[in-house]
């Protein structure tokens, strides 16, 4: 069973993570890298964002995360 505290922590992590990834995405677009590097940077950022999201959702259901920062 998921508690209200866990849902609140999950929501905060998703909002903060989303803001960070959006800011980095905006920064990549703002500095106007040359075309191949721009797309590569955006793809790498999108892959990292998906892994971050999967990691948070796995933790929310009580599983062991894919990546830990110890």
C-alpha positions as a Markdown table, in Angstrom:
| # | Residue | x | y | z |
|---|---|---|---|---|
| 1 | Unk | 0.0 | 0.0 | 0.0 |
| 2 | Unk | 1.3 | 3.4 | -0.9 |
| 3 | Unk | 1.2 | 6.1 | 1.7 |
| 4 | Unk | 0.4 | 9.7 | 1.3 |
| 5 | Unk | 4.0 | 10.6 | 2.3 |
| 6 | Unk | 5.4 | 8.4 | -0.5 |
| 7 | Unk | 3.0 | 9.9 | -3.1 |
| 8 | Unk | 4.1 | 13.4 | -2.0 |
| 9 | Unk | 7.8 | 12.5 | -2.2 |
| 10 | Unk | 7.2 | 11.0 | -5.7 |
| 11 | Unk | 5.4 | 14.1 | -6.9 |
| 12 | Unk | 8.2 | 16.4 | -5.6 |
| 13 | Unk | 10.8 | 14.2 | -7.3 |
| 14 | Unk | 9.0 | 14.2 | -10.6 |
| 15 | Unk | 8.4 | 18.0 | -10.5 |
| 16 | Unk | 12.0 | 18.8 | -9.6 |
| 17 | Unk | 13.4 | 16.3 | -12.0 |
| 18 | Unk | 11.1 | 17.6 | -14.8 |
| 19 | Unk | 12.2 | 21.2 | -14.1 |
| 20 | Unk | 15.9 | 20.2 | -14.2 |
| 21 | Unk | 15.5 | 18.3 | -17.5 |
| 22 | Unk | 13.4 | 21.1 | -19.0 |
| 23 | Unk | 16.1 | 23.6 | -18.0 |
| 24 | Unk | 18.9 | 21.6 | -19.6 |
| 25 | Unk | 16.8 | 21.0 | -22.7 |
| 26 | Unk | 16.2 | 24.8 | -23.0 |
| 27 | Unk | 19.9 | 25.5 | -22.4 |
| 28 | Unk | 20.9 | 23.1 | -25.2 |
| 29 | Unk | 18.4 | 24.9 | -27.6 |
| 30 | Unk | 19.5 | 28.3 | -26.4 |
| 31 | Unk | 23.2 | 28.0 | -27.0 |
| 32 | Unk | 22.6 | 26.7 | -30.5 |
| 33 | Unk | 25.0 | 23.9 | -30.9 |
| 34 | Unk | 25.8 | 22.8 | -34.5 |
| 35 | Unk | 23.1 | 20.6 | -35.8 |
| 36 | Unk | 24.5 | 17.1 | -35.3 |
| 37 | Unk | 25.7 | 17.9 | -31.8 |
| 38 | Unk | 22.3 | 19.5 | -30.9 |
| 39 | Unk | 20.3 | 16.4 | -31.8 |
| 40 | Unk | 22.8 | 14.1 | -30.1 |
| 41 | Unk | 22.7 | 16.1 | -26.9 |
| 42 | Unk | 18.8 | 16.1 | -26.9 |
| 43 | Unk | 18.7 | 12.4 | -27.5 |
| 44 | Unk | 21.1 | 11.7 | -24.7 |
| 45 | Unk | 19.1 | 14.0 | -22.4 |
| 46 | Unk | 15.8 | 12.2 | -23.4 |
| 47 | Unk | 17.4 | 8.8 | -22.6 |
| 48 | Unk | 18.6 | 10.0 | -19.2 |
| 49 | Unk | 15.1 | 11.5 | -18.5 |
| 50 | Unk | 13.4 | 8.2 | -19.3 |
| 51 | Unk | 15.9 | 6.2 | -17.1 |
| 52 | Unk | 15.3 | 8.7 | -14.3 |
| 53 | Unk | 11.5 | 8.3 | -14.7 |
| 54 | Unk | 11.7 | 4.5 | -14.7 |
| 55 | Unk | 14.0 | 4.6 | -11.7 |
| 56 | Unk | 11.6 | 6.7 | -9.7 |
| 57 | Unk | 8.6 | 4.6 | -10.6 |
| 58 | Unk | 10.4 | 1.4 | -9.7 |
| 59 | Unk | 11.2 | 2.9 | -6.3 |
| 60 | Unk | 7.6 | 3.9 | -5.9 |
| 61 | Unk | 6.3 | 0.4 | -6.2 |
| 62 | Unk | 8.9 | -0.9 | -3.7 |
| 63 | Unk | 11.4 | -2.4 | -6.1 |
| 64 | Unk | 15.2 | -1.9 | -6.2 |
| 65 | Unk | 16.2 | 1.0 | -8.4 |
| 66 | Unk | 18.2 | 0.5 | -11.6 |
| 67 | Unk | 20.8 | 3.1 | -10.6 |
| 68 | Unk | 21.8 | 4.1 | -7.1 |
| 69 | Unk | 24.0 | 7.0 | -6.2 |
| 70 | Unk | 26.1 | 5.7 | -3.3 |
